[in-house]
């Protein structure tokens, strides 16, 4: 016979319940105590975004194509990341997307060719990735990103930077013609981008937007095809680009800015004659 009073005895079912609650509370406490990467624990400093203060350069070296080279957009930022927990990997870097594009090459009264992003042009998406085509969702994987693999015992100081510009070729002759006769009379380009500074968990894909930059590049070139090669083209309109805007709020990243296709693969070269139906010259990849 037990010598303990009855009120000291704990029924087996109640004992199991208490044990379960204790274990659960222990797990919750363990989760709560695990350090997490949060926006308020990340320091961003010395953010810069600019476009070089120089005009677009026109090259007339080829009898087949005119080339032009715009000034560079450049962005850079310093970031201090808190200690990264064990079994976590974080990437800090730049993500860029195109939000608007008008790119017309006019051939007198014959028609014009145009590089187009159909989904963007038709309003089906808000943005298209401007990744290098390999490092999705990042713009690139050299100076553009830094990877931190846990565990790290102290904060990590890092710098990420990127640059972008246009350097295309435009045919002097009508692109669907067998003739090499110069007919190009005007080039107009107006393209807008959003560039995000982001910290992302490589496993969970959790993203923390640290900074948002909006910028725009415009080109306006008049061409006289009757002039000799080397003196046909000239810049018209404003010689220098509007400087980027570093926003004081963070814009969300649209889904199409994070994956395939990128803008280079999604674009289509159209021929739009003054009379007749448009024609696809180069389809998307």
NUVEX-367906 format. One record per residue (C-alpha): residue in one letter; residue number from 1; x, y, z. Coordinates in steps of 0.5 Angstrom, whole numbers. Example, Ala and Ser with C-alpha at 12.3 -4.5 7.8 and 13.67 -1.06 7.14 Angstrom:
<atoms>
+------+-----+-------+-------+-------+
! code ! pos !     u !     v !     w !
+------+-----+-------+-------+-------+
!    A !   1 !    25 !    -9 !    16 !
!    S !   2 !    27 !    -2 !    14 !
+------+-----+-------+-------+-------+
</atoms>
This chain:
<atoms>
+------+-----+-------+-------+-------+
! code ! pos !     u !     v !     w !
+------+-----+-------+-------+-------+
!    X !   1 !     0 !     0 !     0 !
!    X !   2 !     3 !     7 !    -2 !
!    X !   3 !     4 !    12 !     4 !
!    X !   4 !     3 !    18 !     0 !
!    X !   5 !    -3 !    22 !     1 !
!    X !   6 !    -8 !    21 !    -5 !
!    X !   7 !    -7 !    28 !    -7 !
!    X !   8 !     0 !    27 !    -9 !
!    X !   9 !    -1 !    22 !   -14 !
!    X !  10 !    -2 !    24 !   -22 !
!    X !  11 !    -6 !    21 !   -26 !
!    X !  12 !    -2 !    18 !   -32 !
!    X !  13 !    -6 !    21 !   -37 !
!    X !  14 !    -5 !    28 !   -34 !
!    X !  15 !     3 !    27 !   -33 !
!    X !  16 !     3 !    25 !   -41 !
!    X !  17 !    -1 !    32 !   -42 !
!    X !  18 !     4 !    36 !   -38 !
!    X !  19 !    10 !    33 !   -41 !
!    X !  20 !     7 !    35 !   -48 !
!    X !  21 !     6 !    42 !   -46 !
!    X !  22 !    13 !    42 !   -43 !
!    X !  23 !    16 !    40 !   -49 !
!    X !  24 !    12 !    44 !   -54 !
!    X !  25 !    14 !    50 !   -50 !
!    X !  26 !    21 !    48 !   -50 !
!    X !  27 !    21 !    48 !   -58 !
!    X !  28 !    17 !    55 !   -58 !
!    X !  29 !    22 !    58 !   -54 !
!    X !  30 !    28 !    55 !   -58 !
!    X !  31 !    25 !    58 !   -64 !
!    X !  32 !    24 !    64 !   -61 !
!    X !  33 !    31 !    65 !   -59 !
!    X !  34 !    34 !    63 !   -66 !
!    X !  35 !    37 !    69 !   -69 !
!    X !  36 !    33 !    72 !   -75 !
!    X !  37 !    35 !    76 !   -81 !
!    X !  38 !    30 !    82 !   -80 !
!    X !  39 !    30 !    89 !   -84 !
!    X !  40 !    31 !    93 !   -78 !
!    X !  41 !    38 !    89 !   -76 !
!    X !  42 !    41 !    91 !   -83 !
!    X !  43 !    44 !    97 !   -84 !
!    X !  44 !    45 !   100 !   -91 !
!    X !  45 !    50 !   106 !   -92 !
!    X !  46 !    53 !   110 !   -98 !
!    X !  47 !    48 !   109 !  -103 !
!    X !  48 !    49 !   112 !  -110 !
!    X !  49 !    46 !   112 !  -116 !
!    X !  50 !    48 !   116 !  -122 !
!    X !  51 !    48 !   117 !  -130 !
!    X !  52 !    55 !   119 !  -133 !
!    X !  53 !    55 !   126 !  -135 !
!    X !  54 !    57 !   125 !  -142 !
!    X !  55 !    53 !   125 !  -148 !
!    X !  56 !    51 !   119 !  -152 !
!    X !  57 !    57 !   117 !  -157 !
!    X !  58 !    55 !   115 !  -164 !
!    X !  59 !    60 !   111 !  -169 !
!    X !  60 !    59 !   111 !  -176 !
!    X !  61 !    65 !   106 !  -178 !
!    X !  62 !    61 !   101 !  -181 !
!    X !  63 !    57 !   101 !  -188 !
!    X !  64 !    52 !    96 !  -185 !
!    X !  65 !    50 !    99 !  -179 !
!    X !  66 !    50 !   105 !  -174 !
!    X !  67 !    52 !   104 !  -167 !
!    X !  68 !    51 !   108 !  -161 !
!    X !  69 !    54 !   108 !  -154 !
!    X !  70 !    50 !   111 !  -148 !
!    X !  71 !    53 !   114 !  -142 !
!    X !  72 !    53 !   109 !  -136 !
!    X !  73 !    48 !   108 !  -130 !
!    X !  74 !    52 !   106 !  -124 !
!    X !  75 !    49 !   104 !  -117 !
!    X !  76 !    53 !   102 !  -111 !
!    X !  77 !    51 !   101 !  -104 !
!    X !  78 !    55 !    99 !   -97 !
!    X !  79 !    51 !    94 !   -93 !
!    X !  80 !    52 !    91 !   -86 !
!    X !  81 !    49 !    84 !   -85 !
!    X !  82 !    48 !    82 !   -78 !
!    X !  83 !    51 !    75 !   -76 !
!    X !  84 !    48 !    69 !   -81 !
!    X !  85 !    45 !    63 !   -77 !
!    X !  86 !    47 !    56 !   -78 !
!    X !  87 !    44 !    53 !   -84 !
!    X !  88 !    42 !    59 !   -87 !
!    X !  89 !    45 !    63 !   -94 !
!    X !  90 !    44 !    70 !   -95 !
!    X !  91 !    45 !    74 !  -102 !
!    X !  92 !    46 !    81 !  -102 !
!    X !  93 !    45 !    85 !  -109 !
!    X !  94 !    42 !    88 !  -114 !
!    X !  95 !    36 !    86 !  -118 !
!    X !  96 !    34 !    90 !  -124 !
!    X !  97 !    27 !    90 !  -129 !
!    X !  98 !    25 !    94 !  -135 !
!    X !  99 !    18 !    97 !  -134 !
!    X ! 100 !    18 !   101 !  -140 !
!    X ! 101 !    21 !   101 !  -147 !
!    X ! 102 !    20 !   105 !  -154 !
!    X ! 103 !    25 !   103 !  -159 !
!    X ! 104 !    24 !   106 !  -166 !
!    X ! 105 !    28 !   106 !  -172 !
!    X ! 106 !    25 !   110 !  -178 !
!    X ! 107 !    27 !   109 !  -185 !
!    X ! 108 !    24 !   115 !  -188 !
!    X ! 109 !    16 !   114 !  -191 !
!    X ! 110 !    18 !   107 !  -192 !
!    X ! 111 !    16 !   105 !  -185 !
!    X ! 112 !    20 !   103 !  -178 !
!    X ! 113 !    23 !    97 !  -174 !
!    X ! 114 !    22 !    97 !  -167 !
!    X ! 115 !    25 !    93 !  -161 !
!    X ! 116 !    19 !    91 !  -157 !
!    X ! 117 !    17 !    87 !  -151 !
!    X ! 118 !    10 !    84 !  -152 !
!    X ! 119 !     8 !    83 !  -145 !
!    X ! 120 !    10 !    89 !  -143 !
!    X ! 121 !     7 !    93 !  -149 !
!    X ! 122 !     0 !    90 !  -148 !
!    X ! 123 !     0 !    91 !  -141 !
!    X ! 124 !     0 !    84 !  -139 !
!    X ! 125 !     6 !    85 !  -134 !
!    X ! 126 !     9 !    91 !  -130 !
!    X ! 127 !    16 !    89 !  -131 !
!    X ! 128 !    21 !    84 !  -134 !
!    X ! 129 !    27 !    82 !  -131 !
!    X ! 130 !    34 !    85 !  -134 !
!    X ! 131 !    38 !    80 !  -131 !
!    X ! 132 !    44 !    77 !  -135 !
!    X ! 133 !    40 !    71 !  -137 !
!    X ! 134 !    44 !    66 !  -132 !
!    X ! 135 !    44 !    69 !  -125 !
!    X ! 136 !    37 !    70 !  -124 !
!    X ! 137 !    34 !    74 !  -120 !
!    X ! 138 !    40 !    78 !  -120 !
!    X ! 139 !    43 !    83 !  -125 !
!    X ! 140 !    50 !    79 !  -125 !
!    X ! 141 !    54 !    75 !  -120 !
!    X ! 142 !    61 !    79 !  -120 !
!    X ! 143 !    61 !    86 !  -116 !
!    X ! 144 !    53 !    86 !  -116 !
!    X ! 145 !    52 !    80 !  -111 !
!    X ! 146 !    56 !    78 !  -104 !
!    X ! 147 !    54 !    71 !  -101 !
!    X ! 148 !    54 !    70 !   -94 !
!    X ! 149 !    54 !    63 !   -91 !
!    X ! 150 !    52 !    62 !   -84 !
!    X ! 151 !    54 !    61 !   -78 !
!    X ! 152 !    58 !    68 !   -78 !
!    X ! 153 !    59 !    70 !   -71 !
!    X ! 154 !    59 !    78 !   -72 !
!    X ! 155 !    56 !    83 !   -77 !
!    X ! 156 !    59 !    83 !   -84 !
!    X ! 157 !    61 !    89 !   -88 !
!    X ! 158 !    60 !    89 !   -96 !
!    X ! 159 !    59 !    93 !  -102 !
!    X ! 160 !    55 !    91 !  -108 !
!    X ! 161 !    55 !    95 !  -115 !
!    X ! 162 !    53 !    95 !  -122 !
!    X ! 163 !    53 !    99 !  -128 !
!    X ! 164 !    49 !    99 !  -135 !
!    X ! 165 !    48 !   102 !  -141 !
!    X ! 166 !    46 !   101 !  -149 !
!    X ! 167 !    51 !    99 !  -154 !
!    X ! 168 !    46 !    97 !  -160 !
!    X ! 169 !    47 !    96 !  -168 !
!    X ! 170 !    42 !    99 !  -172 !
!    X ! 171 !    42 !    98 !  -180 !
!    X ! 172 !    43 !   103 !  -185 !
!    X ! 173 !    38 !   100 !  -190 !
!    X ! 174 !    31 !    97 !  -189 !
!    X ! 175 !    32 !    91 !  -185 !
!    X ! 176 !    28 !    86 !  -189 !
!    X ! 177 !    31 !    89 !  -196 !
!    X ! 178 !    36 !    86 !  -200 !
!    X ! 179 !    39 !    93 !  -201 !
!    X ! 180 !    44 !    96 !  -198 !
!    X ! 181 !    42 !   103 !  -199 !
!    X ! 182 !    42 !   107 !  -193 !
!    X ! 183 !    35 !   109 !  -191 !
!    X ! 184 !    35 !   110 !  -184 !
!    X ! 185 !    33 !   117 !  -182 !
!    X ! 186 !    32 !   117 !  -174 !
!    X ! 187 !    33 !   113 !  -168 !
!    X ! 188 !    28 !   114 !  -162 !
!    X ! 189 !    29 !   110 !  -155 !
!    X ! 190 !    26 !   111 !  -149 !
!    X ! 191 !    27 !   106 !  -143 !
!    X ! 192 !    25 !   106 !  -136 !
!    X ! 193 !    28 !   101 !  -130 !
!    X ! 194 !    27 !   100 !  -123 !
!    X ! 195 !    33 !    97 !  -119 !
!    X ! 196 !    33 !    94 !  -112 !
!    X ! 197 !    38 !    93 !  -107 !
!    X ! 198 !    36 !    86 !  -104 !
!    X ! 199 !    38 !    81 !   -99 !
!    X ! 200 !    35 !    74 !  -100 !
!    X ! 201 !    35 !    68 !   -96 !
!    X ! 202 !    38 !    63 !  -102 !
!    X ! 203 !    34 !    57 !   -99 !
!    X ! 204 !    27 !    60 !   -97 !
!    X ! 205 !    27 !    65 !  -102 !
!    X ! 206 !    25 !    70 !   -97 !
!    X ! 207 !    27 !    77 !  -100 !
!    X ! 208 !    28 !    84 !   -96 !
!    X ! 209 !    28 !    90 !  -100 !
!    X ! 210 !    33 !    95 !   -98 !
!    X ! 211 !    33 !   100 !  -103 !
!    X ! 212 !    29 !   102 !  -109 !
!    X ! 213 !    32 !   106 !  -115 !
!    X ! 214 !    28 !   109 !  -121 !
!    X ! 215 !    32 !   111 !  -128 !
!    X ! 216 !    31 !   112 !  -135 !
!    X ! 217 !    35 !   113 !  -141 !
!    X ! 218 !    33 !   116 !  -147 !
!    X ! 219 !    36 !   117 !  -154 !
!    X ! 220 !    34 !   121 !  -160 !
!    X ! 221 !    39 !   121 !  -166 !
!    X ! 222 !    37 !   124 !  -173 !
!    X ! 223 !    40 !   121 !  -179 !
!    X ! 224 !    41 !   124 !  -186 !
!    X ! 225 !    42 !   118 !  -191 !
!    X ! 226 !    45 !   122 !  -197 !
!    X ! 227 !    51 !   124 !  -193 !
!    X ! 228 !    57 !   120 !  -193 !
!    X ! 229 !    59 !   115 !  -188 !
!    X ! 230 !    62 !   119 !  -182 !
!    X ! 231 !    57 !   125 !  -182 !
!    X ! 232 !    50 !   122 !  -183 !
!    X ! 233 !    48 !   122 !  -175 !
!    X ! 234 !    47 !   127 !  -170 !
!    X ! 235 !    44 !   127 !  -163 !
!    X ! 236 !    38 !   132 !  -162 !
!    X ! 237 !    34 !   134 !  -156 !
!    X ! 238 !    38 !   134 !  -149 !
!    X ! 239 !    45 !   132 !  -149 !
!    X ! 240 !    45 !   129 !  -142 !
!    X ! 241 !    41 !   124 !  -138 !
!    X ! 242 !    36 !   125 !  -133 !
!    X ! 243 !    39 !   123 !  -126 !
!    X ! 244 !    36 !   117 !  -123 !
!    X ! 245 !    32 !   117 !  -117 !
!    X ! 246 !    33 !   114 !  -110 !
!    X ! 247 !    26 !   113 !  -107 !
!    X ! 248 !    25 !   114 !  -100 !
!    X ! 249 !    20 !   108 !  -100 !
!    X ! 250 !    21 !   101 !  -102 !
!    X ! 251 !    17 !    98 !  -108 !
!    X ! 252 !    15 !    91 !  -109 !
!    X ! 253 !    18 !    87 !  -114 !
!    X ! 254 !    13 !    84 !  -119 !
!    X ! 255 !    14 !    76 !  -120 !
!    X ! 256 !    16 !    77 !  -128 !
!    X ! 257 !    22 !    81 !  -125 !
!    X ! 258 !    25 !    75 !  -122 !
!    X ! 259 !    25 !    70 !  -127 !
!    X ! 260 !    26 !    68 !  -134 !
!    X ! 261 !    25 !    71 !  -139 !
!    X ! 262 !    30 !    77 !  -139 !
!    X ! 263 !    29 !    83 !  -143 !
!    X ! 264 !    34 !    81 !  -148 !
!    X ! 265 !    30 !    74 !  -149 !
!    X ! 266 !    23 !    77 !  -149 !
!    X ! 267 !    24 !    82 !  -154 !
!    X ! 268 !    22 !    82 !  -161 !
!    X ! 269 !    24 !    86 !  -167 !
!    X ! 270 !    18 !    88 !  -171 !
!    X ! 271 !    18 !    91 !  -178 !
!    X ! 272 !    12 !    96 !  -179 !
!    X ! 273 !    11 !    99 !  -186 !
!    X ! 274 !     8 !   105 !  -187 !
!    X ! 275 !     3 !   101 !  -191 !
!    X ! 276 !     1 !    94 !  -190 !
!    X ! 277 !     2 !    89 !  -184 !
!    X ! 278 !     7 !    89 !  -179 !
!    X ! 279 !    12 !    83 !  -180 !
!    X ! 280 !    16 !    79 !  -174 !
!    X ! 281 !    24 !    80 !  -176 !
!    X ! 282 !    27 !    77 !  -170 !
!    X ! 283 !    22 !    73 !  -166 !
!    X ! 284 !    24 !    72 !  -158 !
!    X ! 285 !    29 !    67 !  -156 !
+------+-----+-------+-------+-------+
</atoms>
